[in-house]
Amino acid sequence: MKEQLYTIPLNDAVNANDECPFCFIERSVEQDLLDFVLGSGSSYMEADIREMTDKAGFCRQHFQKMFDYGNTLGNAWILKTHYQKMIGEMKNEFARFKPAKTTLKDKLRKTAESNAIGLWVRKKESSCYICDHFADTYARYMDTFFYLWNQDPEFCRKIKEGKGFCLHHFGDLCEAADSRLSNNDKDAFYSAVFPLMERNMARVAEDVAWMVEKFDYRNKDADWKDSKDAIQRGMQKLKGGYPADAPYKMNK
């Protein structure tokens, strides 16, 4: 099947023969978003972009990655106007706040009405410019995956002969299958991916187990086989991501 522009990144991820093509996609998209927000294009200097980042903010994880990225001026500009917006919102929340009245029963049960300030803070914490944009892109890659699964036999072959997925993204994939595959196609899909996951989870588990055995003095001269990077691959297979990755930094 001839590649289209929108299928190239997913095919590249599958061809990388990674433990999970969606981890590969996730890292690539996240790095592109960091480059957009803080990179040499200086989008942080544009009022319309900063208006969006001020509104959405960033989660703790992406603030850490933005700090690691290394653009001091860019981070300062983003924080400067974001603080202005946050302080304005906070003052409005404080102005209309009234403490909830709790009964003795509430205190004994440690229950009360939801605190308005707590709800506001939780809402701010659940919003992130990078997470939100990634979620939109990720949904399109799910669509592309099932389009290729249905239309491209070579893509299916690579998936079936590959290393499977991390559990995190495999769960997403199974949930997406419910809305993107017909009832007949679901049977074929699950009959292919369940053995794929079982086989590859066992493979990684064996690599981790052999790494443990290598620390036995009796195996000090034995071949490492595929276990030298078993820890990071083992962690990735269970939760996703790349534990051994160095922080992604600005290309100066």
KEKE-3310 file (N, C-alpha, C; in steps of 0.2 Angstrom, whole numbers, plus 5000, padded with zeros to 4 digits):
npx = (5004:5003:5011:5004:5004:5000:5001:5014:5022:5017:5020:5034:5036:5032:5041:5053:5054:5052:5049:5036:5026:5018:5023:5034:5029:5023:5034:5040:5030:5028:5041:5041:5031:5037:5047:5040:5033:5044:5055:5067:5059:5052:5039:5033:5034:5024:5008:4996:4999:5004:4993:4985:4993:4993:4980:4978:4989:5001:5005:5013:5022:5026:5030:5042:5049:5049:5058:5069:5072:5078:5077:5078:5074:5062:5054:5053:5045:5033:5029:5028:5016:5007:5007:5001:4988:4984:4984:4974:4963:4963:4960:4947:4941:4943:4936:4923:4921:4914:4915:4911:4897:4899:4892:4892:4891:4897:4910:4914:4913:4921:4918:4912:4904:4910:4925:4926:4938:4947:4942:4944:4958:4961:4955:4964:4975:4972:4973:4983:4993:5002:4998:4985:4986:4993:4984:4974:4982:4986:4973:4971:4981:4977:4966:4972:4980:4970:4964:4975:4977:4965:4967:4980:4989:5003:5006:4999:5005:5018:5014:5009:5021:5029:5035:5024:5015:5017:5009:5001:4998:4992:4980:4973:4973:4964:4952:4950:4948:4935:4926:4931:4931:4922:4910:4913:4927:4933:4934:4944:4955:4957:4961:4973:4981:4981:4988:5000:5004:5005:5016:5026:5026:5031:5043:5050:5050:5058:5070:5072:5073:5084:5094:5094:5100:5112:5119:5123:5137:5141:5137:5145:5153:5144:5134:5126:5115:5099:5098:5104:5098:5087:5080:5076:5068:5059:5052:5046:5038:5028:5023:5024:5033:5050:5062:5075:5079:5088:5085:5076:5083:5084:5089:5102)
npy = (4994:5011:5024:5037:5054:5056:5043:5040:5043:5034:5022:5023:5022:5009:5002:5005:4995:4995:4992:4997:5004:5015:5021:5026:5035:5044:5049:5056:5065:5073:5079:5086:5095:5102:5108:5117:5125:5130:5131:5136:5143:5152:5153:5156:5170:5175:5183:5176:5163:5162:5166:5155:5145:5152:5150:5136:5131:5120:5104:5095:5086:5091:5104:5100:5094:5105:5114:5106:5106:5118:5132:5147:5160:5158:5150:5159:5169:5163:5159:5172:5178:5168:5168:5180:5178:5167:5173:5183:5174:5167:5178:5181:5168:5168:5179:5176:5165:5155:5147:5130:5124:5113:5099:5090:5077:5076:5080:5069:5059:5063:5070:5082:5095:5098:5108:5124:5131:5120:5113:5121:5122:5108:5108:5116:5109:5098:5102:5105:5112:5105:5091:5091:5095:5084:5073:5075:5073:5060:5053:5054:5046:5034:5032:5031:5019:5009:5011:5007:4994:4988:4990:4988:4975:4972:4981:4975:4963:4966:4971:4959:4952:4959:4967:4969:4979:4992:4989:5000:5008:4997:4995:5007:5004:4993:4998:5008:5000:4995:5005:5007:4996:4984:4972:4959:4961:4964:4951:4945:4954:4954:4940:4940:4950:4947:4934:4940:4949:4941:4933:4942:4949:4938:4936:4948:4947:4935:4940:4950:4941:4933:4943:4944:4932:4933:4940:4930:4922:4911:4913:4922:4923:4920:4922:4938:4938:4945:4954:4965:4978:4976:4981:4994:4991:4982:4990:4999:4991:4988:5000:5010:5023:5029:5025:5026:5037:5052:5069:5079:5091:5108:5112:5120)
npz = (5000:4996:5004:5013:5018:5031:5036:5037:5049:5059:5052:5052:5066:5068:5060:5067:5076:5090:5108:5109:5097:5100:5111:5104:5095:5105:5111:5101:5096:5108:5109:5098:5102:5113:5106:5098:5108:5115:5107:5094:5085:5093:5097:5109:5111:5104:5105:5103:5105:5117:5124:5123:5130:5143:5146:5147:5154:5161:5165:5180:5176:5163:5165:5172:5161:5152:5159:5160:5146:5143:5139:5146:5144:5137:5145:5156:5150:5147:5160:5166:5160:5162:5176:5179:5174:5182:5195:5193:5191:5203:5213:5209:5213:5227:5230:5229:5237:5250:5265:5267:5277:5290:5298:5314:5312:5299:5302:5310:5301:5292:5280:5269:5260:5243:5242:5235:5232:5232:5221:5211:5210:5207:5195:5188:5189:5181:5168:5154:5141:5133:5135:5131:5118:5113:5116:5106:5095:5097:5096:5083:5078:5083:5075:5062:5064:5064:5052:5044:5048:5043:5029:5025:5021:5023:5034:5044:5045:5050:5062:5068:5068:5076:5091:5099:5111:5124:5140:5144:5132:5125:5132:5128:5114:5114:5119:5109:5098:5100:5095:5082:5074:5066:5072:5067:5063:5075:5081:5074:5076:5090:5091:5085:5092:5106:5108:5103:5113:5124:5120:5119:5131:5139:5133:5137:5151:5152:5148:5159:5170:5166:5167:5181:5184:5179:5188:5197:5202:5196:5183:5178:5166:5156:5142:5139:5132:5127:5138:5143:5142:5149:5160:5158:5147:5152:5161:5153:5145:5154:5159:5149:5140:5141:5151:5152:5144:5142:5148:5136:5127:5122:5105:5102)
capx = (5000:5007:5011:5001:5008:4997:5003:5022:5025:5015:5024:5041:5036:5032:5048:5058:5055:5052:5044:5029:5026:5014:5028:5039:5025:5022:5040:5041:5025:5030:5047:5039:5027:5042:5051:5035:5032:5050:5061:5070:5054:5050:5032:5032:5034:5018:5003:4990:5001:5004:4986:4983:4997:4991:4973:4978:4994:5005:5005:5019:5027:5028:5034:5049:5052:5051:5064:5075:5073:5084:5076:5077:5069:5056:5051:5051:5040:5027:5027:5026:5009:5003:5005:4996:4981:4982:4983:4968:4958:4963:4957:4940:4939:4943:4931:4916:4922:4911:4917:4905:4896:4899:4889:4896:4891:4902:4917:4915:4913:4926:4914:4909:4903:4916:4928:4927:4945:4950:4939:4947:4965:4961:4954:4970:4980:4971:4974:4990:4993:5005:4994:4979:4987:4995:4978:4971:4986:4985:4967:4971:4985:4973:4962:4977:4982:4965:4964:4981:4975:4960:4968:4987:4992:5010:5006:4996:5011:5023:5012:5009:5027:5033:5036:5018:5014:5017:5002:4997:4995:4988:4974:4970:4971:4959:4947:4949:4945:4927:4923:4934:4931:4916:4910:4917:4934:4935:4937:4951:4960:4959:4964:4980:4985:4981:4995:5006:5005:5007:5022:5031:5027:5035:5050:5053:5050:5063:5076:5073:5075:5091:5098:5095:5104:5119:5123:5126:5145:5142:5135:5148:5156:5139:5132:5121:5109:5096:5096:5108:5094:5081:5077:5072:5062:5054:5048:5042:5032:5022:5020:5025:5038:5057:5065:5083:5080:5090:5080:5076:5085:5084:5094:5104)
capy = (5000:5017:5028:5044:5059:5055:5036:5039:5043:5027:5017:5024:5019:5001:5000:5006:4988:4997:4988:4999:5009:5021:5025:5029:5041:5048:5053:5060:5071:5077:5082:5091:5101:5106:5112:5122:5129:5133:5131:5142:5147:5158:5154:5159:5177:5177:5184:5171:5156:5163:5166:5148:5142:5155:5147:5129:5130:5114:5099:5095:5082:5095:5109:5097:5093:5112:5116:5102:5108:5123:5139:5151:5166:5156:5148:5165:5173:5159:5159:5178:5180:5163:5170:5186:5175:5163:5177:5186:5169:5166:5183:5180:5163:5170:5184:5173:5159:5155:5141:5126:5123:5106:5096:5086:5070:5077:5079:5062:5054:5066:5071:5088:5098:5100:5114:5127:5132:5114:5111:5126:5120:5102:5109:5119:5104:5093:5106:5106:5113:5099:5085:5092:5094:5077:5069:5076:5070:5053:5050:5053:5040:5028:5031:5029:5012:5004:5012:5003:4987:4986:4992:4987:4968:4973:4984:4969:4958:4969:4971:4953:4949:4963:4966:4971:4986:4992:4988:5007:5009:4992:4996:5012:5001:4989:5003:5011:4995:4995:5010:5008:4990:4980:4966:4953:4963:4963:4944:4944:4958:4951:4934:4942:4954:4943:4930:4944:4952:4936:4931:4948:4950:4933:4938:4953:4944:4931:4945:4952:4935:4932:4948:4942:4926:4935:4942:4924:4922:4905:4915:4929:4922:4918:4928:4942:4937:4951:4956:4971:4984:4973:4985:5000:4988:4979:4996:5002:4986:4988:5007:5015:5028:5027:5026:5027:5043:5058:5074:5081:5098:5113:5111:5127)
capz = (5000:4995:5010:5013:5023:5038:5038:5038:5056:5062:5049:5055:5073:5068:5057:5072:5080:5097:5112:5108:5092:5102:5115:5100:5093:5110:5112:5095:5096:5114:5108:5093:5105:5117:5101:5096:5113:5118:5102:5091:5082:5098:5098:5116:5110:5100:5110:5103:5107:5125:5127:5124:5136:5149:5148:5148:5159:5160:5171:5183:5172:5157:5168:5173:5154:5150:5163:5157:5139:5144:5137:5151:5142:5135:5151:5160:5146:5148:5167:5167:5158:5165:5183:5179:5173:5188:5200:5192:5193:5211:5216:5208:5217:5234:5231:5229:5241:5256:5268:5268:5284:5291:5304:5318:5308:5293:5305:5312:5295:5288:5274:5268:5253:5239:5243:5229:5230:5230:5215:5206:5210:5204:5188:5185:5188:5176:5162:5151:5134:5129:5136:5127:5110:5112:5116:5100:5090:5098:5094:5075:5076:5084:5068:5057:5066:5062:5045:5041:5050:5039:5022:5023:5024:5025:5041:5048:5046:5054:5069:5071:5069:5080:5099:5103:5114:5131:5143:5144:5126:5123:5134:5124:5108:5114:5120:5103:5094:5101:5091:5076:5071:5066:5076:5064:5063:5082:5083:5070:5079:5096:5090:5083:5097:5112:5108:5102:5119:5128:5118:5120:5139:5141:5131:5141:5157:5152:5148:5166:5174:5164:5170:5188:5184:5177:5195:5200:5200:5191:5176:5176:5160:5152:5137:5142:5128:5126:5144:5145:5143:5151:5166:5155:5142:5157:5164:5147:5143:5159:5160:5144:5140:5140:5158:5151:5140:5145:5146:5129:5127:5116:5100:5101)
cpx = (5004:5006:5008:5005:5006:4999:5010:5024:5023:5019:5031:5041:5036:5039:5054:5059:5056:5048:5037:5029:5022:5019:5033:5035:5024:5028:5041:5036:5026:5036:5045:5035:5032:5045:5046:5034:5038:5056:5063:5065:5051:5043:5029:5032:5028:5012:4998:4992:5001:4997:4983:4986:4995:4984:4974:4983:4998:5005:5012:5024:5030:5032:5041:5052:5053:5057:5070:5077:5078:5083:5074:5072:5062:5051:5048:5045:5033:5025:5025:5019:5005:5002:5000:4989:4979:4980:4976:4962:4957:4959:4949:4937:4938:4938:4924:4916:4918:4912:4910:4904:4895:4896:4894:4897:4896:4909:4919:4917:4919:4924:4912:4908:4910:4918:4929:4934:4949:4948:4943:4954:4965:4960:4960:4975:4979:4971:4981:4990:4996:5001:4988:4980:4990:4989:4975:4975:4986:4979:4967:4976:4982:4969:4966:4979:4976:4963:4969:4979:4970:4962:4975:4989:4999:5010:5004:5002:5016:5021:5012:5016:5032:5033:5030:5018:5016:5009:4998:4994:4991:4981:4970:4968:4965:4952:4945:4946:4937:4923:4925:4934:4924:4916:4914:4925:4937:4938:4943:4956:4962:4963:4971:4984:4985:4988:5001:5008:5008:5014:5028:5032:5032:5042:5054:5055:5056:5070:5078:5076:5082:5096:5099:5100:5111:5123:5125:5133:5146:5140:5139:5151:5150:5137:5126:5114:5106:5094:5099:5104:5087:5077:5072:5066:5057:5049:5043:5036:5027:5019:5020:5031:5045:5061:5072:5084:5083:5085:5081:5077:5085:5090:5097:5109)
cpy = (5006:5021:5035:5048:5057:5048:5035:5039:5036:5021:5017:5021:5012:4999:5001:4999:4990:4992:4990:5005:5016:5025:5029:5036:5046:5053:5058:5066:5075:5081:5088:5097:5105:5110:5118:5127:5133:5134:5137:5146:5153:5159:5157:5167:5180:5177:5178:5165:5157:5164:5159:5144:5145:5151:5140:5127:5123:5110:5099:5092:5087:5101:5106:5097:5100:5115:5112:5104:5114:5130:5143:5157:5164:5154:5154:5169:5169:5159:5166:5180:5175:5165:5176:5183:5171:5167:5181:5181:5168:5171:5182:5174:5165:5175:5181:5167:5160:5148:5137:5125:5115:5104:5092:5079:5071:5076:5072:5057:5057:5068:5078:5090:5099:5107:5118:5129:5126:5112:5115:5124:5113:5103:5112:5114:5099:5096:5107:5107:5108:5093:5086:5092:5087:5072:5069:5072:5062:5050:5049:5047:5034:5026:5028:5021:5008:5005:5007:4996:4984:4986:4989:4980:4968:4976:4979:4964:4960:4969:4964:4949:4953:4962:4968:4978:4986:4991:4995:5008:5003:4992:5001:5009:4997:4993:5006:5006:4994:4999:5011:5002:4987:4974:4960:4955:4962:4956:4943:4948:4956:4944:4935:4945:4951:4939:4934:4947:4947:4934:4936:4949:4944:4934:4943:4950:4939:4935:4947:4946:4933:4937:4947:4937:4928:4938:4936:4923:4916:4907:4921:4929:4920:4924:4932:4941:4944:4955:4963:4977:4981:4977:4990:4997:4985:4985:4999:4998:4987:4995:5012:5020:5025:5029:5028:5033:5048:5063:5077:5089:5102:5112:5118:5128)
cpz = (5000:5001:5009:5018:5030:5041:5040:5045:5060:5059:5051:5062:5073:5065:5062:5077:5088:5101:5111:5103:5095:5107:5110:5097:5098:5111:5107:5095:5102:5113:5103:5097:5110:5112:5099:5102:5115:5113:5099:5087:5086:5098:5104:5116:5106:5105:5109:5105:5115:5128:5128:5130:5142:5151:5150:5154:5157:5167:5174:5179:5166:5159:5169:5166:5151:5153:5160:5150:5139:5141:5142:5150:5141:5140:5155:5156:5148:5155:5169:5166:5161:5173:5183:5178:5179:5194:5200:5194:5200:5215:5216:5212:5224:5235:5232:5234:5248:5259:5269:5275:5285:5298:5308:5315:5302:5296:5307:5306:5290:5281:5274:5261:5249:5240:5236:5227:5228:5223:5209:5205:5206:5196:5184:5184:5183:5169:5160:5144:5130:5129:5131:5120:5109:5112:5109:5094:5090:5096:5086:5074:5078:5077:5063:5058:5063:5055:5041:5042:5045:5031:5020:5025:5026:5032:5046:5050:5050:5061:5072:5072:5074:5088:5103:5105:5121:5134:5143:5137:5123:5125:5130:5117:5108:5115:5113:5098:5094:5096:5084:5072:5071:5070:5074:5064:5070:5083:5080:5074:5086:5096:5088:5089:5104:5112:5107:5109:5124:5127:5120:5128:5142:5139:5135:5148:5158:5152:5155:5170:5172:5167:5178:5189:5183:5183:5199:5198:5196:5184:5174:5169:5154:5147:5140:5138:5126:5133:5147:5146:5146:5156:5162:5150:5147:5160:5159:5146:5148:5160:5154:5145:5140:5146:5157:5147:5145:5144:5139:5130:5121:5111:5098:5095)
residu = (MET:LYS:GLU:GLN:LEU:TYR:THR:ILE:PRO:LEU:ASN:ASP:ALA:VAL:ASN:ALA:ASN:ASP:GLU:CYS:PRO:PHE:CYS:PHE:ILE:GLU:ARG:SER:VAL:GLU:GLN:ASP:LEU:LEU:ASP:PHE:VAL:LEU:GLY:SER:GLY:SER:SER:TYR:MET:GLU:ALA:ASP:ILE:ARG:GLU:MET:THR:ASP:LYS:ALA:GLY:PHE:CYS:ARG:GLN:HIS:PHE:GLN:LYS:MET:PHE:ASP:TYR:GLY:ASN:THR:LEU:GLY:ASN:ALA:TRP:ILE:LEU:LYS:THR:HIS:TYR:GLN:LYS:MET:ILE:GLY:GLU:MET:LYS:ASN:GLU:PHE:ALA:ARG:PHE:LYS:PRO:ALA:LYS:THR:THR:LEU:LYS:ASP:LYS:LEU:ARG:LYS:THR:ALA:GLU:SER:ASN:ALA:ILE:GLY:LEU:TRP:VAL:ARG:LYS:LYS:GLU:SER:SER:CYS:TYR:ILE:CYS:ASP:HIS:PHE:ALA:ASP:THR:TYR:ALA:ARG:TYR:MET:ASP:THR:PHE:PHE:TYR:LEU:TRP:ASN:GLN:ASP:PRO:GLU:PHE:CYS:ARG:LYS:ILE:LYS:GLU:GLY:LYS:GLY:PHE:CYS:LEU:HIS:HIS:PHE:GLY:ASP:LEU:CYS:GLU:ALA:ALA:ASP:SER:ARG:LEU:SER:ASN:ASN:ASP:LYS:ASP:ALA:PHE:TYR:SER:ALA:VAL:PHE:PRO:LEU:MET:GLU:ARG:ASN:MET:ALA:ARG:VAL:ALA:GLU:ASP:VAL:ALA:TRP:MET:VAL:GLU:LYS:PHE:ASP:TYR:ARG:ASN:LYS:ASP:ALA:ASP:TRP:LYS:ASP:SER:LYS:ASP:ALA:ILE:GLN:ARG:GLY:MET:GLN:LYS:LEU:LYS:GLY:GLY:TYR:PRO:ALA:ASP:ALA:PRO:TYR:LYS:MET:ASN:LYS)
# end
